[in-house]
Amino acid sequence: MCTVDELRSKLKDLGNQRDRIDEAIKGQGAVLSACFPEDTTDIMNKPLVDNDGFPFTDMNQPLITETRRRIRELQNDRKELCTKMEDLMLKFHSAVRESRGENEIIEHSTPSQHKNKVPFLIVKSVSPGSPAASAGFLLGDKITKLDKIDSENFIGMNQIVNLIRNSENKSLTVAIERTDCINLTSLVPKTWSGPGLLGCVIDSIK
């Protein structure tokens, strides 16, 4: 069985691979966009032939076809990679809990138990009427724990995105540091009238 550090290292490696794929997709996208300078709408599916089935003479057909193929290939690679990351992340959190001697079922915590936790996320904006606003989030709040994620096992914002996406309509305990005090609140990611499931902007503390 892999140690926490080994799993963290593997997750970082996969994250770097994902970033390289994203850069490659961005590069191929720029090539494809250059082939449609007047209209970049739905360039992955824009027809290359007219209504009679004749190829447009003003298009670089081989380049467009190859670039589209490469983008789809990269997108599939990214999807497989993200699936691996999600599976590995579950093993990582399980290993962290085991290393701390924690049970799978986490008991209710009190603010004093989060007193010495280091903030690792900061709230940069909160939309009125959003799930984040309902949870009492305020601009500038520093988060010391989000569900089972804290500064010790936090590896990147993709980890937070996956947690929120997989916790729709579920209550997450959040520990917030505000004016040297720790406040506990429940956050329920869910669909609301605005974009996203939270209605706030959260970023890592550099």
Buried (B, 14 or more C-beta within 10 A) or exposed (E): EEEBEEBBEBBEEBBEBBEEBEEBBEBBBEBBEEBBEEEEEEBEEBEEEEEEEEEEEEBBEEEBEBBBEBBEEBBEBBEEBBEBBBEBBEBBBBBBBEEEEEEEEEEEEEEEBBEEBEBBBBBEBBBEEBBBBBBBBEEEBBBBBBBBBBBBBBBBEBBBEBBBEEBEEEEBBBBBBEEEEBBBBEBBBBEBEBEBBBBBBBEBEE
